[in-house]
């Protein structure tokens, strides 16, 4: 069963490949989803990384939370379910 992680405080220089490389230290990375502003296309400073199993997700948290990546101390947590927002 896959596990999704929230990764925050990312440098604007961080790439999907760089994030994937960092997280492979903890196990198999299924996907990396860098969140970008829909209007400007610039990265917002956070991403979601899906690991192959809950055990690998926990290992990623233990290995990478508060560690430096591209000169920033990143935050790694289990992703919470998306909250429904009212339509505009």
C-alpha positions as CSV (number, residue, x, y, z in Angstrom):
1,X,0.0,0.0,0.0
2,X,1.4,3.4,-1.1
3,X,1.9,6.2,1.4
4,X,1.9,9.9,0.5
5,X,4.2,12.4,2.2
6,X,4.0,16.2,2.4
7,X,7.4,17.8,1.9
8,X,7.6,21.5,2.9
9,X,10.1,24.4,3.1
10,X,11.6,23.4,-0.2
11,X,14.0,25.7,-2.0
12,X,12.8,27.2,-5.3
13,X,15.9,25.5,-6.8
14,X,14.8,22.0,-5.8
15,X,13.8,19.8,-8.8
16,X,11.7,16.7,-9.1
17,X,14.8,14.7,-9.8
18,X,16.6,16.1,-6.8
19,X,13.7,15.3,-4.6
20,X,13.3,11.8,-5.9
21,X,17.0,11.2,-5.5
22,X,16.9,12.3,-1.8
23,X,13.8,10.1,-1.0
24,X,15.2,7.0,-2.7
25,X,17.5,6.7,0.4
26,X,14.4,5.6,2.2
27,X,13.0,3.3,-0.4
28,X,11.0,3.2,-3.7
29,X,9.6,6.5,-4.8
30,X,6.4,6.0,-6.7
31,X,5.8,9.6,-7.7
32,X,6.8,13.2,-7.0
33,X,4.3,16.0,-7.4
34,X,5.8,19.5,-7.1
35,X,3.1,22.1,-6.5
36,X,3.2,25.1,-8.7
37,X,1.2,28.3,-8.9
38,X,-1.5,27.8,-11.5
39,X,-1.1,31.4,-12.9
40,X,2.7,31.9,-12.8
41,X,3.9,28.3,-13.0
42,X,6.4,29.0,-10.2
43,X,7.0,26.4,-7.5
44,X,5.2,27.1,-4.3
45,X,7.8,25.6,-2.0
46,X,6.2,22.3,-1.2
47,X,5.6,18.9,-2.8
48,X,4.0,15.5,-2.3
49,X,6.1,12.3,-2.5
50,X,4.5,8.9,-2.7
51,X,6.5,6.1,-1.3
52,X,5.9,2.4,-2.1
53,X,4.8,1.4,1.5
54,X,4.0,3.0,4.9
55,X,7.2,1.6,6.2
56,X,9.3,3.4,3.6
57,X,7.3,6.6,4.3
58,X,8.2,6.3,8.0
59,X,11.8,5.7,7.0
60,X,11.8,8.8,4.8
61,X,10.4,10.9,7.7
62,X,13.1,9.6,10.0
63,X,15.9,10.1,7.5
64,X,14.9,13.4,5.9
65,X,12.7,15.5,8.3
66,X,14.6,18.7,9.3
67,X,17.5,17.7,7.1
68,X,19.1,20.1,4.6
69,X,18.2,19.9,0.9
70,X,19.3,22.6,-1.5
71,X,20.3,24.8,1.5
72,X,16.9,24.5,3.3
73,X,15.8,22.4,6.3
74,X,12.9,20.5,4.8
75,X,9.8,19.3,6.7
76,X,8.5,15.8,5.9
77,X,5.2,14.5,7.3
78,X,2.5,12.1,6.3
79,X,0.2,14.0,4.0
80,X,-3.3,14.8,5.3
81,X,-6.4,14.2,3.1
82,X,-7.2,17.2,0.9
83,X,-9.8,19.5,2.4
84,X,-12.8,20.4,0.2
85,X,-12.9,24.1,-0.5
86,X,-16.0,25.9,-1.6
87,X,-16.2,26.7,-5.4
88,X,-15.7,30.3,-6.3
